[in-house]
Amino acid sequence: MTAFAQLFTRIALGLGFLLPVFDRLGFLGAPGSGKAAWGDWAHFIAYTHQLMPFANLYTANIAGLAATIAECVLGVCLIVGFKTKWMGLGAAIITLTFAAFMIASLGIRAPFNYPVFVFTGAGLLLYTQQIFRWSIDELLVKK
């Protein structure tokens, strides 16, 4: 993977995790505005509960919070290039988990309506890399 392609992948994947977090916190528009998928935490948790129909609302809240924290960490670390190899693996695991829940609750087409498997593949590609140009990882190796 060329250095530019790797950088592009890191930034795109990182933003792909951060923008949904901004959405569920209401920064991308109100619910129903057409600018956001959820627009607030309540709508995001309702969707999370839809993906986890076996769980109660409290458990869906905990799962949503855990996913949100993980997405924030993954997003920021991928963009700045910190622990990129492991963040790539984490990205692949979390998106594959999302895909499994989407398939189980919404059907096989659901993860294909979003780039869920593209994110999984991008994370796996980053995981296979050894050198991360233009990253904190590169700066740490040089020391």
C-alpha positions in Angstrom: 0.0 0.0 0.0 1.5 3.3 -1.0 2.1 5.9 1.7 -0.6 8.3 0.2 -3.2 5.5 -0.1 -2.5 4.4 3.5 -2.9 8.0 4.7 -6.1 8.4 2.7 -7.4 5.1 4.2 -6.6 6.2 7.7 -8.3 9.5 7.4 -11.3 8.2 5.6 -11.8 5.3 8.1 -11.2 7.7 11.0 -13.8 10.1 9.8 -16.1 7.2 9.1 -16.0 6.5 12.8 -16.1 10.1 14.1 -19.0 11.5 11.9 -21.6 9.0 13.2 -20.5 9.9 16.7 -21.1 13.6 15.9 -24.5 12.6 14.4 -25.7 10.8 17.6 -24.5 13.7 19.7 -26.7 16.1 17.6 -23.9 18.0 15.8 -24.9 17.1 12.3 -28.6 18.1 12.5 -31.8 17.4 14.3 -33.6 14.1 14.0 -35.7 14.1 10.8 -33.8 17.1 9.4 -32.4 15.0 6.5 -28.9 16.0 7.6 -28.5 13.3 10.2 -29.2 9.6 10.5 -30.1 9.8 14.2 -29.7 13.4 15.2 -29.6 12.7 18.9 -28.7 10.1 21.5 -32.3 8.8 21.9 -32.7 8.0 18.3 -29.3 6.3 18.2 -30.2 4.2 21.2 -33.5 3.2 19.6 -31.5 2.0 16.5 -29.0 0.2 18.8 -32.0 -1.5 20.5 -33.4 -2.5 17.1 -30.0 -4.2 16.4 -30.1 -5.9 19.8 -33.8 -6.9 20.2 -32.9 -9.5 22.8 -31.5 -6.8 25.1 -33.4 -4.3 27.2 -33.1 -0.6 26.7 -30.6 -0.2 29.6 -28.3 -2.8 27.9 -28.7 -1.0 24.5 -27.6 2.2 26.2 -24.5 0.6 27.6 -23.7 -1.0 24.2 -24.3 2.3 22.5 -22.0 4.1 24.9 -19.3 1.4 24.5 -19.5 1.6 20.7 -19.4 5.4 20.9 -16.3 5.4 23.0 -14.6 2.8 20.8 -15.5 4.7 17.7 -14.0 7.9 19.2 -10.8 6.2 20.1 -10.5 4.4 16.7 -11.3 7.6 14.8 -8.9 9.9 16.5 -6.1 7.3 16.6 -6.5 6.4 12.9 -6.4 10.0 11.8 -3.3 10.9 13.8 -1.7 7.5 13.1 -1.3 6.3 16.7 -1.1 2.5 17.2 -2.4 2.3 13.6 -1.9 -1.4 13.1 -4.0 -2.3 16.2 -6.6 0.4 15.4 -7.0 -1.2 12.0 -7.7 -4.5 13.6 -10.1 -2.8 16.1 -11.9 -1.2 13.2 -12.2 -4.5 11.4 -13.6 -6.2 14.6 -16.1 -3.5 15.5 -17.4 -3.2 12.0 -17.7 -6.9 11.5 -19.6 -7.0 14.8 -21.9 -4.3 13.5 -22.5 -6.3 10.4 -23.4 -9.4 12.3 -25.9 -7.5 14.4 -27.3 -5.8 11.3 -27.7 -9.1 9.5 -29.3 -10.8 12.5 -31.9 -8.1 13.1 -32.4 -6.4 9.7 -31.4 -9.0 7.1 -28.5 -9.6 4.8 -28.9 -6.5 2.8 -28.6 -4.1 5.8 -24.7 -3.9 6.0 -24.5 -3.5 2.3 -26.7 -0.3 2.5 -23.7 1.2 4.3 -20.0 0.6 3.7 -19.7 -1.7 6.7 -17.7 -4.4 4.9 -15.6 -1.7 3.2 -14.6 -0.4 6.6 -13.8 -4.0 7.7 -11.6 -4.5 4.7 -9.8 -1.1 5.1 -9.1 -2.0 8.8 -7.7 -5.3 7.8 -5.5 -3.7 5.2 -4.1 -1.3 7.7 -3.5 -4.2 10.1 -1.3 -5.9 7.5 1.0 -2.8 7.2 4.3 -2.4 9.1 5.2 1.2 8.3 2.9 4.2 8.7 4.2 7.3 7.0 3.0 10.7 8.2 1.9 9.3 11.6 2.6 9.4 15.2 3.7 5.8 14.9 6.5 6.9 12.4 7.6 9.6 14.8 7.8 7.2 17.7 9.8 4.7 15.7 12.4 7.3 14.7 13.1 8.1 18.4 
